[in-house]
C-alpha cells in the first residue's frame, strides 16, 4: 500500500512546490537486491568495544545499513516506512520495526513525529532525535543511538523501532529507558549469567558514585564532618593543614580540570591525545599536591568519580552524568547535606515522571514489572528469560 503525505513549500510569490514527507509505509524491508548489495570495508571503532559478538558497524550509507539489518533479520515481518525530511536536504529517513513484535501505537507515534519535523536540512541523526524526543529540557537521553547492527537487531526483537538516517552511521532506537542505556551486549554474550548480572549491578553502583561522590565529599568534609568516622576525619584534617582553598573550590577545580582533559582527548588525534592527556593530568596533580593547592582527598575523590563515569556504556548518558555532578555539587555547596538530599530527590522525581514515547523511563522498576527484570537489572539463564513486556510487544496475539 502506498500513501504520499505532502506539504507545500512556496518557491515564488505565485507558485508552490509539493514536497513529499512520507513516500511509503508498511513495505517489507527484505529485498533480494538489497541483500546482494556489496558490503563496504568494515572499519572498527574505538567506542564501546566488546570481546565477543559482531565487529561490523553501520556506515553513512543508508542502503548499506539496511542491508546489514536485513541479513540479520531476513523475515517478511521486518517492515519499513520511508520518509523525506528537510525542505532543502530531502534526507531519507527509514523507520523499521518487526510487525509481529512492535506495539502499533509506538510505531504510529514515531511516524507521526517524524512527519511533523519542520526543518530545512538534516545533516545527522541527531537532528531527528532532537525533534522527536519527549522532553527537550531533560539531561537524560530518551532515544538510544548505536552503530552496531546486532544491538539494533536485539532492540527490534524486543519490540522497539529503529530509525535509519541517510549520511549518518548512528541508528536511533526507540523507546529507550534508563536501563537500556545501562545495558551492553557483553551481558548477553557472557556464558555465565551470574557474572553478567554482577557487572550490570556494578554499573549501577558506578552511576551512583559518578553522580553522588563529589557532592557527598563536599557535604561530609565541609558541612557535616560529624557524620564521618573519627579516624577518617582526623586523617582528612591532617592532609588539609597547608591547603589554602576551601574543599568545595578544590573539588570544582579538579572536576573542571578533568573535563578539560576529556575534551582534549576527544579533539586531538587518538593516540597522541591520550598520551598528552595522561601526562598533563599527572603533571597537574603532582604539581598541585607539591605546592599545597589541593589535598590528596580531593584528588582521590575526583579520580574515583572519573573512573566511575568512564564505566558507563552510553556516551550520551555519560554527558548527563557529568552535568548532574556539577548540579549536585552546587546544591551541596549552598545547602550542605540537605542540598544533596534535595538534589537527589529532584533527580529521582524527574526520572520517575520522564517517558519515552509513552513508556516510563524507569520501567520495569517503576512501575514495578518483575517479569522484565531478566532483561534489565539481572540477566537470567536462557531457559528462564521471559518475554520482555516493557515495550508491550504483541507476539503471537496480533
C-alpha positions in Angstrom: 0.0 0.0 0.0 1.4 3.4 -1.0 0.4 6.7 0.5 2.1 10.0 0.0 1.8 12.8 2.5 2.7 16.2 1.1 3.4 19.6 2.4 3.7 22.7 0.3 6.8 24.9 0.0 6.5 28.3 -1.6 9.1 28.8 -4.3 7.9 32.1 -5.6 5.1 34.6 -4.9 2.8 32.8 -7.3 4.0 29.2 -7.3 4.2 26.4 -4.7 6.1 23.2 -4.9 4.9 20.0 -3.3 7.4 18.1 -1.2 6.6 14.5 0.0 7.3 13.9 3.7 6.4 10.2 3.6 6.8 8.2 0.5 5.8 4.7 1.6 4.7 2.8 4.7 4.4 -0.9 5.7 6.7 -2.1 3.0 8.8 -5.3 3.7 12.5 -4.4 4.2 13.8 -7.7 2.8 14.6 -7.4 -0.8 16.8 -9.6 -3.0 18.6 -6.6 -4.5 19.1 -5.2 -1.0 20.6 -8.4 0.3 23.0 -8.6 -2.7 24.4 -5.1 -2.2 28.2 -5.1 -2.0 29.3 -4.5 1.6 31.9 -1.8 2.1 35.0 -2.4 4.2 34.3 -2.6 7.9 36.3 -0.1 9.9 36.0 -0.9 13.7 35.5 2.0 16.0 37.1 2.5 19.4 34.0 3.3 21.4 32.0 0.6 23.2 34.4 -2.2 22.3 33.3 -5.8 23.1 35.3 -9.0 23.2 32.6 -11.1 21.6 29.9 -10.5 19.1 29.9 -9.0 15.6 32.6 -6.4 14.7 30.5 -5.0 11.9 29.4 -1.4 12.1 26.9 0.8 10.4 28.2 3.3 7.8 27.0 6.6 6.4 25.2 4.8 3.5 21.6 4.1 4.4 21.2 1.3 1.9 24.2 -0.4 3.2 22.9 -0.1 6.8 19.6 -1.5 5.9 21.2 -4.4 4.1 23.2 -5.3 7.2 20.0 -5.4 9.2 18.1 -7.5 6.7 20.9 -10.0 6.7 20.4 -10.4 10.4 16.6 -10.4 10.2 15.7 -11.9 6.8 11.9 -12.0 7.5 8.9 -10.5 5.8 7.8 -9.2 9.2 10.5 -6.6 9.1 8.7 -3.6 7.7 9.9 -0.1 6.6 8.3 3.3 6.4 10.2 5.7 4.3 10.3 9.5 4.8 11.9 12.5 3.2 12.8 15.1 5.9 14.2 18.6 5.3 12.8 21.1 2.8 16.2 21.6 1.2 18.2 18.5 2.0 15.4 16.0 1.4 17.2 13.5 3.6 16.0 9.9 3.5 14.8 8.5 6.8 13.6 4.9 7.2 11.6 3.7 10.2 11.9 -0.1 10.7 10.2 -2.5 13.0 9.0 -6.1 13.3 5.4 -6.3 12.5 4.7 -9.2 14.9 6.7 -7.7 17.8 6.3 -3.9 17.8 3.4 -2.1 19.5 1.4 -0.4 16.7 0.8 2.6 19.0 4.5 3.3 19.3 5.1 2.8 15.6 2.4 5.2 14.7 3.6 7.8 17.3 7.2 7.7 16.0 6.0 8.0 12.4 3.8 11.0 13.2 6.6 12.8 15.0 9.0 12.2 12.0 6.3 13.6 9.6 5.9 16.6 11.9 9.5 17.7 11.7 9.9 21.1 10.2 13.4 21.9 9.2 15.5 22.9 6.1 18.3 20.4 6.4 19.1 17.1 8.2 22.8 16.5 8.4 22.8 13.7 11.0 20.5 11.5 13.0 20.8 13.9 16.0 18.6 16.3 14.0 15.8 13.7 14.1 16.5 12.8 17.7 16.1 16.3 18.9 12.8 16.8 17.1 11.1 13.6 18.2 12.1 13.1 21.8 9.6 13.7 24.5 11.5 16.2 26.7 14.0 18.6 25.3 14.9 20.0 28.7 15.8 16.7 30.3 19.5 15.9 30.7 18.8 12.2 30.1 18.7 10.8 26.6 15.3 9.3 25.7 16.5 7.7 22.4 19.4 5.3 22.1 21.9 5.7 19.3 24.0 2.8 18.2 26.4 1.9 15.3 26.2 -1.9 16.0 23.8 -4.0 13.8 23.4 -6.7 16.5 22.3 -4.1 19.0 19.7 -2.8 16.6 18.6 -6.4 15.9 18.1 -7.1 19.6 16.1 -3.9 20.0 13.8 -4.8 17.2 13.2 -8.3 18.7 12.3 -6.6 22.0 9.5 -4.7 20.2 11.3 -1.4 19.7 11.8 0.5 16.4 14.9 1.6 14.6 15.3 4.8 12.7 17.9 5.0 9.9 19.0 8.4 8.6 21.0 8.8 5.4 24.6 10.1 5.8 24.6 9.1 9.5 26.2 5.9 10.9 24.1 6.2 14.1 20.8 4.3 14.1 18.2 5.6 16.6 16.4 3.0 18.8 13.1 4.0 20.4 11.7 3.9 23.0 14.7 3.9 25.3 14.6 3.5 29.1 17.3 4.2 31.7 18.1 0.5 31.9 18.5 0.3 28.1 21.2 2.9 28.3 23.0 1.0 31.1 22.9 -2.3 29.1 25.7 -3.7 27.0 25.8 -6.5 24.5 28.6 -8.1 26.5 26.0 -9.1 29.1 24.2 -11.2 26.6 27.4 -12.7 25.2 28.7 -13.8 28.6 28.4 -17.5 29.2 27.7 -17.3 32.9 24.6 -15.4 33.8 25.8 -14.7 37.3 28.8 -12.8 36.0 26.6 -10.8 33.6 24.3 -9.8 36.5 27.3 -8.9 38.6 28.7 -6.5 36.0 25.2 -5.0 35.5 24.8 -4.2 39.2 28.4 -2.8 39.2 27.4 -0.3 36.5 24.5 0.9 38.6 26.9 1.4 41.6 29.3 3.3 39.3 26.4 5.5 38.2 25.7 6.4 41.8 29.4 7.0 42.5 29.8 9.2 39.5 26.8 11.4 40.3 27.0 11.5 44.1 30.6 11.1 45.3 31.8 14.6 44.7 28.7 16.2 46.3 28.9 13.8 49.3 32.6 14.5 49.7 31.9 18.3 49.9 28.9 17.8 52.3 30.7 15.5 54.7 34.0 17.2 54.8 32.8 20.9 54.9 29.4 21.0 56.4 28.7 17.7 58.3 32.1 16.3 59.4 30.4 14.7 62.5 29.0 12.1 60.2 32.5 10.8 59.3 34.4 8.2 61.4 36.8 9.8 63.8 40.0 8.3 62.3 38.9 9.3 58.8 38.1 12.8 59.9 41.5 13.2 61.6 43.3 11.9 58.6 41.4 14.4 56.3 42.1 17.3 58.6 45.8 16.5 58.8 46.0 16.4 55.0 44.5 19.9 54.7 46.6 21.8 57.2 48.6 23.6 54.5 45.8 23.8 51.9 44.7 27.4 51.4 41.5 26.8 49.4 38.1 25.5 50.8 37.3 21.9 49.9 34.4 22.9 47.6 36.6 25.2 45.5 39.2 22.4 45.2 36.5 20.0 44.1 35.2 22.3 41.4 38.8 23.0 40.2 39.6 19.3 40.0 36.4 18.3 38.2 36.9 21.2 35.8 40.4 20.0 35.0 39.1 16.5 34.4 36.5 17.9 31.9 39.3 19.9 30.1 41.4 16.7 29.8 38.4 14.8 28.4 37.8 17.5 25.8 41.5 17.4 24.8 41.3 13.6 24.4 38.3 14.0 22.1 39.7 16.9 19.9 43.2 15.6 19.4 44.3 12.5 17.5 43.5 9.4 19.4 47.0 8.1 20.2 48.7 11.5 20.7 45.7 12.9 22.6 45.6 10.0 25.1 49.3 10.3 25.9 49.2 14.1 26.2 46.1 14.0 28.4 47.7 11.4 30.7 50.9 13.3 31.0 49.1 16.6 31.6 46.8 15.2 34.2 49.7 13.5 36.1 51.8 16.7 36.0 49.0 18.9 37.2 48.1 16.6 40.1 51.7 16.2 41.2 52.4 19.9 41.0 49.2 20.8 42.9 49.9 18.3 45.7 53.5 19.5 46.0 52.6 23.2 46.1 49.8 22.5 48.6 47.0 23.9 46.4 44.9 20.8 46.5 44.6 18.0 49.1 45.1 14.3 48.4 41.5 13.6 49.5 40.1 15.8 46.7 42.4 14.1 44.1 41.2 10.6 45.2 37.5 11.7 45.1 37.8 13.2 41.6 39.7 10.2 40.3 37.1 7.8 41.6 34.3 9.8 40.1 36.1 10.0 36.7 36.7 6.2 36.6 33.1 5.5 37.6 31.8 7.8 34.8 34.0 6.1 32.2 32.5 2.7 33.2 29.1 3.8 31.9 28.4 2.2 28.5 26.4 5.0 26.8 28.1 8.2 25.6 25.0 10.5 25.9 24.4 9.1 29.4 28.0 9.9 30.4 27.4 13.5 29.4 24.2 13.6 31.5 26.2 12.2 34.5 28.8 15.0 34.3 26.1 17.7 34.2 24.4 16.0 37.3 27.8 16.0 39.0 28.1 19.8 38.9 24.4 20.3 39.8 24.7 18.1 43.0 28.0 19.8 43.9 26.4 23.2 43.5 23.4 22.3 45.6 25.6 20.8 48.3 27.9 23.8 48.4 25.0 26.1 49.1 22.9 23.9 51.4 25.2 21.2 52.7 23.9 17.6 53.1 20.3 19.0 52.9 21.2 20.3 49.4 22.4 16.9 48.4 19.1 15.3 49.6 17.1 17.9 47.7 19.1 17.4 44.5 18.8 13.6 44.8 15.0 13.9 45.3 14.7 16.2 42.3 16.6 13.8 40.1 14.6 10.8 41.3 11.2 12.5 40.7 12.4 13.6 37.2 13.3 10.0 36.3 10.1 8.7 37.6 8.0 11.1 35.6 10.0 11.0 32.4 8.7 9.0 29.5 10.0 7.8 26.1 7.1 7.6 23.5 4.7 6.7 26.3 7.0 4.2 28.0 8.0 5.1 31.6 11.7 5.9 31.7 12.4 3.8 34.8 10.4 0.7 33.6 10.4 -2.1 34.7 11.4 -0.8 38.1 8.8 1.9 38.3 6.1 1.0 37.6 7.1 -2.4 39.0 7.2 -5.2 36.4 9.2 -8.1 37.8 8.8 -10.0 34.5 11.2 -7.6 32.8 14.0 -7.8 35.3 15.6 -10.7 33.4 16.4 -8.2 30.6 17.4 -5.2 32.7 18.5 -5.4 36.3 19.6 -9.0 36.3 20.3 -11.5 33.5 18.6 -14.8 33.9 19.5 -18.0 32.1 18.3 -18.5 28.6 15.7 -21.0 29.7 14.4 -18.7 32.5 14.5 -15.5 30.5 10.9 -14.2 30.0 9.5 -12.2 27.1 10.2 -8.5 27.7 6.9 -6.7 28.4 8.5 -3.2 28.8 7.6 -2.1 25.3 4.3 -4.1 25.2 5.3 -6.4 22.3 2.3 -8.2 20.8 3.9 -11.6 20.0 1.5 -14.1 18.5 -1.6 -12.3 19.7 -1.5 -9.7 16.9 
